Amino acid sequence: MCLGSYQITGVIGPDEKNQWWLQYDKSRFIQIPIPEQTKQTLHSTFALIRDKSGMTRTELLYAMCLLRHIWAQGSQQINPIVLQTLAVGACIVAQKMIVDGAYPNWWWARQLEVPLERIHSMENKILNALDYKTHITGEEIEELNNSFSNCNS
């Protein structure tokens, strides 16, 4: 389902087919999805998590705020390749931050049909990217909620 986090060493493109490629681990390449594909993949990931876990809007907004914190750092850790992994990790962390009886990692592994070790890795990647700073203010959640509400009006 999700790729791990890699050291990004360059972006190449567009090539003769108007495709872009991400160079990672010095000599490996993977095609970068076009923005519409990335957007659809992210939307599908959040919809799957919402449907499988029953996460509330606030919990999902919290997860998105965590991703925004990483993005604001100018981190190379957010790119189309690892965005899905970070999104899943952000949802896991968000749910643990908000809910007293949060789902354990084995539950997430079963629901998302991925190995438990992958869930641990996803959670670890998001926590490391955030430098373990997982606090989100109510104002941040409200701002993001309003931006989504304004898109629908």
C-alpha positions in Angstrom: 0.0 0.0 0.0 2.6 2.6 1.0 6.3 3.1 0.2 8.8 4.1 2.8 10.6 7.4 3.2 13.7 7.8 1.1 16.5 10.3 0.8 15.5 12.3 -2.3 18.6 13.2 -4.4 17.0 14.9 -7.4 14.0 15.5 -9.7 14.4 14.8 -13.4 12.0 15.9 -16.1 10.0 16.3 -18.0 11.3 13.6 -20.4 10.1 13.1 -24.0 6.8 11.7 -22.7 6.3 14.8 -20.4 6.9 12.6 -17.3 8.8 13.6 -14.2 11.1 11.2 -12.3 12.2 11.3 -8.7 15.8 10.1 -8.0 16.3 8.6 -4.6 19.0 6.6 -2.8 21.5 8.0 -5.4 20.8 5.6 -8.2 17.1 4.6 -8.1 14.2 6.4 -9.9 10.5 6.3 -9.7 7.9 8.2 -11.7 6.3 11.1 -10.0 2.5 11.0 -10.4 0.9 14.1 -11.9 -0.8 16.3 -9.3 -4.3 15.1 -10.1 -3.2 11.5 -9.5 -1.5 12.5 -6.2 -4.7 14.4 -5.1 -6.9 11.4 -6.0 -4.6 8.9 -4.2 -4.5 11.1 -1.1 -8.3 11.5 -1.2 -8.7 7.8 -1.5 -6.4 7.1 1.4 -8.3 9.5 3.7 -11.6 8.1 2.6 -10.4 4.5 3.2 -9.2 5.4 6.6 -12.4 7.3 7.5 -14.5 4.3 6.3 -12.4 1.7 8.1 -11.8 3.5 11.3 -14.8 5.8 11.7 -12.5 8.7 12.4 -14.3 12.0 13.0 -13.8 15.1 10.9 -11.8 16.7 13.7 -9.5 13.7 13.9 -9.0 13.8 10.1 -8.4 17.6 10.2 -5.8 17.0 13.0 -4.0 14.5 10.8 -4.0 17.1 7.9 -2.7 19.7 10.3 0.2 17.4 11.1 1.0 17.1 7.4 0.9 20.9 7.1 3.4 21.2 9.9 5.8 18.9 8.0 5.1 20.8 4.7 5.8 24.2 6.5 9.3 22.9 7.5 10.1 22.7 3.8 10.8 19.1 4.3 11.7 16.9 1.4 9.9 14.1 3.3 6.6 15.2 1.7 6.6 14.2 -1.9 4.1 12.2 -4.1 6.0 9.0 -3.3 5.7 9.1 0.5 2.6 11.2 0.9 0.3 8.2 1.4 2.6 6.7 4.1 2.8 10.0 5.9 -1.0 10.5 5.6 -1.7 7.0 7.2 0.9 7.8 9.9 -0.7 11.2 10.6 -4.1 9.6 11.0 -2.8 7.1 13.4 -1.0 9.7 15.5 -4.0 12.1 15.3 -6.4 9.4 16.6 -4.0 8.6 19.4 -3.7 12.3 20.3 -7.5 13.0 20.4 -9.1 9.7 21.5 -8.6 8.2 25.0 -9.2 4.7 23.8 -7.3 4.9 20.6 -6.9 1.9 18.3 -3.7 0.0 18.8 -1.3 -0.5 15.8 -2.4 -4.1 15.3 -5.9 -2.9 14.7 -4.7 -0.5 12.0 -2.7 -3.2 10.4 -5.7 -5.5 10.2 -8.0 -2.8 8.9 -5.6 -1.5 6.3 -4.4 -5.0 5.4 -0.7 -4.2 5.8 1.9 -5.8 8.1 2.1 -4.5 11.6 5.8 -3.6 11.1 4.6 -1.3 8.2 2.2 0.4 10.6 5.0 0.9 13.2 7.1 2.4 10.4 4.4 4.8 9.2 3.9 6.0 12.7 7.6 6.4 13.3 8.1 8.3 10.0 5.5 10.9 10.8 6.7 11.3 14.4 10.3 11.7 13.2 9.3 14.2 10.5 7.5 16.2 13.2 10.4 15.9 15.6 7.8 14.4 17.9 6.0 17.8 18.1 2.4 16.6 17.7 0.4 19.4 19.3 -2.2 21.1 17.1 -4.1 24.1 18.3 -7.9 24.4 18.1 -7.3 27.5 15.9 -5.3 25.4 13.4 -8.1 22.9 13.1 -10.7 25.6 12.8 -8.7 27.4 10.1 -8.4 24.2 8.0 -12.0 23.3 8.6 -13.0 26.8 7.4 -10.8 26.4 4.3 -12.7 23.2 3.4 -16.0 24.7 4.1 -15.2 27.7 1.8 -14.3 25.3 -1.0 -17.8 23.7 -0.8 -19.7 27.0 -0.9 
